[in-house]
Amino acid sequence: MSCVMLDQTTLEARIVQVFAKDMHLSVSSVDTDLIDEGILDSLAFVDLLFRLEKEFGLKVAVDALEIDELRTVRKIAAFVRAKQAPTT
């Protein structure tokens, strides 16, 4: 778990690693549509949220999620960055 703000490329690499190492799922590109390609189904989606919370120290309210924010690794990284951004 990390509270340090990471750059987009580093976040993308860590998210790809979460898919590969923790979820045993292969993502060919950071722009691959994870839902259309069948990489994320409803169970894998819940697993991903749990792992993002654990890996990046996030708190994610499922009822406030927009599925389009989590369709690609690139979008997931942007989502994580937004959740990590300091609130003022």
MIDOSE-1310 file (N, C-alpha, C; in nm, 2 decimals, decimal comma, always signed):
residues 88
mscv	+0,08/-0,12/+0,00/+0,00/+0,00/+0,00/+0,09/+0,12/+0,00; +0,05/+0,22/-0,08/+0,13/+0,34/-0,09/+0,05/+0,47/-0,09; +0,09/+0,57/-0,02/+0,02/+0,69/-0,02/+0,09/+0,80/-0,10; +0,21/+0,76/-0,16/+0,29/+0,84/-0,24/+0,22/+0,86/-0,38
mldq	+0,21/+0,98/-0,42/+0,15/+1,01/-0,55/+0,24/+0,96/-0,66; +0,20/+0,87/-0,74/+0,28/+0,81/-0,85/+0,24/+0,87/-0,98; +0,34/+0,87/-1,08/+0,30/+0,92/-1,21/+0,22/+0,82/-1,29; +0,16/+0,87/-1,39/+0,07/+0,78/-1,47/+0,13/+0,65/-1,52
ttle	+0,25/+0,66/-1,57/+0,32/+0,54/-1,63/+0,35/+0,44/-1,52; +0,40/+0,49/-1,40/+0,43/+0,40/-1,29/+0,30/+0,33/-1,24; +0,19/+0,41/-1,23/+0,06/+0,36/-1,19/+0,01/+0,25/-1,29; +0,02/+0,28/-1,41/-0,02/+0,18/-1,52/+0,06/+0,05/-1,50
ariv	+0,19/+0,06/-1,48/+0,27/-0,06/-1,47/+0,23/-0,14/-1,34; +0,21/-0,07/-1,23/+0,17/-0,14/-1,11/+0,03/-0,20/-1,13; -0,06/-0,14/-1,20/-0,19/-0,20/-1,22/-0,18/-0,32/-1,31; -0,10/-0,31/-1,41/-0,08/-0,43/-1,50/-0,02/-0,55/-1,41
qvfa	+0,07/-0,51/-1,32/+0,13/-0,61/-1,23/+0,02/-0,67/-1,14; -0,07/-0,59/-1,09/-0,18/-0,64/-1,01/-0,26/-0,75/-1,09; -0,30/-0,71/-1,22/-0,37/-0,81/-1,30/-0,29/-0,94/-1,32; -0,16/-0,92/-1,35/-0,08/-1,04/-1,38/-0,05/-1,13/-1,26
kdmh	+0,01/-1,06/-1,16/+0,06/-1,13/-1,04/-0,05/-1,18/-0,95; -0,15/-1,09/-0,92/-0,25/-1,11/-0,82/-0,37/-1,18/-0,87; -0,41/-1,14/-0,99/-0,54/-1,19/-1,05/-0,52/-1,29/-1,16; -0,39/-1,31/-1,20/-0,36/-1,41/-1,30/-0,43/-1,38/-1,43
lsvs	-0,44/-1,25/-1,47/-0,50/-1,21/-1,59/-0,40/-1,13/-1,67; -0,40/-1,15/-1,80/-0,31/-1,09/-1,89/-0,38/-0,97/-1,96; -0,31/-0,85/-1,96/-0,36/-0,73/-2,03/-0,26/-0,70/-2,13; -0,30/-0,70/-2,26/-0,20/-0,68/-2,37/-0,16/-0,53/-2,38
svdt	-0,24/-0,44/-2,34/-0,21/-0,29/-2,36/-0,28/-0,21/-2,25; -0,23/-0,10/-2,22/-0,30/-0,01/-2,12/-0,43/+0,04/-2,17; -0,45/+0,03/-2,31/-0,57/+0,08/-2,37/-0,67/-0,03/-2,41; -0,64/-0,15/-2,37/-0,73/-0,26/-2,40/-0,86/-0,24/-2,32
dlid	-0,97/-0,26/-2,38/-1,10/-0,25/-2,31/-1,12/-0,38/-2,24; -1,10/-0,37/-2,11/-1,10/-0,49/-2,02/-1,24/-0,56/-2,02; -1,34/-0,49/-2,04/-1,48/-0,55/-2,03/-1,51/-0,61/-2,17; -1,49/-0,53/-2,27/-1,52/-0,58/-2,41/-1,44/-0,71/-2,44
egil	-1,31/-0,71/-2,39/-1,22/-0,82/-2,42/-1,25/-0,94/-2,33; -1,34/-0,93/-2,23/-1,38/-1,04/-2,14/-1,27/-1,06/-2,03; -1,18/-0,97/-2,01/-1,08/-0,98/-1,91/-1,15/-0,96/-1,77; -1,24/-0,86/-1,76/-1,31/-0,83/-1,64/-1,45/-0,87/-1,65
dsla	-1,50/-0,96/-1,57/-1,64/-0,99/-1,56/-1,68/-0,94/-1,42; -1,80/-0,97/-1,38/-1,85/-0,91/-1,25/-1,76/-0,95/-1,13; -1,73/-1,08/-1,12/-1,64/-1,12/-1,01/-1,50/-1,07/-1,02; -1,44/-1,06/-1,13/-1,31/-1,01/-1,15/-1,31/-0,86/-1,12
fvdl	-1,42/-0,79/-1,15/-1,43/-0,65/-1,12/-1,43/-0,62/-0,97; -1,50/-0,70/-0,90/-1,50/-0,69/-0,75/-1,37/-0,72/-0,69; -1,30/-0,82/-0,75/-1,17/-0,86/-0,70/-1,07/-0,74/-0,73; -1,08/-0,68/-0,85/-1,00/-0,57/-0,89/-1,02/-0,45/-0,79
lfrl	-1,14/-0,42/-0,75/-1,16/-0,31/-0,66/-1,10/-0,34/-0,53; -1,11/-0,46/-0,48/-1,05/-0,50/-0,35/-0,90/-0,48/-0,36; -0,84/-0,53/-0,47/-0,69/-0,52/-0,49/-0,64/-0,38/-0,50; -0,72/-0,29/-0,57/-0,68/-0,15/-0,58/-0,69/-0,08/-0,45
ekef	-0,79/-0,12/-0,37/-0,80/-0,06/-0,23/-0,67/-0,10/-0,15; -0,64/-0,23/-0,16/-0,53/-0,28/-0,08/-0,39/-0,22/-0,13; -0,37/-0,23/-0,26/-0,24/-0,18/-0,32/-0,22/-0,03/-0,31; -0,32/+0,05/-0,32/-0,30/+0,19/-0,33/-0,37/+0,27/-0,21
glkv	-0,42/+0,19/-0,11/-0,48/+0,25/+0,00/-0,60/+0,34/-0,02; -0,68/+0,29/-0,12/-0,80/+0,37/-0,16/-0,93/+0,32/-0,08; -1,02/+0,40/-0,07/-1,16/+0,37/-0,03/-1,25/+0,39/-0,14; -1,31/+0,29/-0,20/-1,40/+0,30/-0,31/-1,54/+0,27/-0,28
avda	-1,63/+0,36/-0,30/-1,78/+0,33/-0,28/-1,83/+0,27/-0,41; -1,87/+0,15/-0,40/-1,91/+0,08/-0,52/-2,03/+0,15/-0,59; -2,12/+0,20/-0,51/-2,24/+0,27/-0,56/-2,21/+0,40/-0,63; -2,09/+0,45/-0,61/-2,05/+0,58/-0,68/-1,96/+0,56/-0,80
leid	-1,94/+0,43/-0,83/-1,85/+0,40/-0,94/-1,92/+0,42/-1,08; -1,84/+0,46/-1,17/-1,88/+0,47/-1,31/-1,80/+0,36/-1,38; -1,86/+0,26/-1,44/-1,79/+0,15/-1,50/-1,69/+0,20/-1,61; -1,73/+0,31/-1,68/-1,64/+0,36/-1,79/-1,50/+0,41/-1,73
elrt	-1,50/+0,44/-1,60/-1,37/+0,49/-1,54/-1,27/+0,37/-1,52; -1,32/+0,25/-1,54/-1,24/+0,13/-1,51/-1,23/+0,04/-1,63; -1,25/+0,09/-1,75/-1,25/+0,00/-1,87/-1,11/-0,04/-1,92; -1,02/+0,05/-1,89/-0,88/+0,02/-1,94/-0,78/+0,05/-1,83
vrki	-0,66/-0,01/-1,84/-0,56/+0,02/-1,74/-0,53/+0,17/-1,73; -0,53/+0,24/-1,84/-0,50/+0,38/-1,84/-0,61/+0,46/-1,76; -0,73/+0,42/-1,78/-0,84/+0,48/-1,71/-0,84/+0,45/-1,56; -0,80/+0,32/-1,53/-0,79/+0,28/-1,39/-0,68/+0,36/-1,32
aafv	-0,57/+0,38/-1,39/-0,46/+0,46/-1,33/-0,51/+0,61/-1,31; -0,58/+0,66/-1,40/-0,63/+0,80/-1,38/-0,73/+0,80/-1,26; -0,81/+0,70/-1,25/-0,90/+0,68/-1,14/-0,83/+0,68/-1,00; -0,72/+0,60/-1,00/-0,64/+0,58/-0,88/-0,58/+0,72/-0,84
rakq	-0,52/+0,79/-0,94/-0,46/+0,92/-0,92/-0,56/+1,02/-0,86; -0,68/+1,02/-0,92/-0,79/+1,11/-0,87/-0,83/+1,08/-0,72; -0,83/+0,95/-0,69/-0,86/+0,91/-0,55/-0,75/+0,94/-0,46; -0,63/+0,94/-0,50/-0,51/+0,97/-0,42/-0,49/+1,12/-0,41
aptt	-0,55/+1,20/-0,49/-0,52/+1,34/-0,49/-0,57/+1,40/-0,36; -0,49/+1,49/-0,30/-0,52/+1,55/-0,18/-0,65/+1,64/-0,19; -0,74/+1,63/-0,10/-0,86/+1,71/-0,10/-0,84/+1,83/-0,01; -0,89/+1,94/-0,06/-0,87/+2,07/+0,01/-1,00/+2,13/+0,05
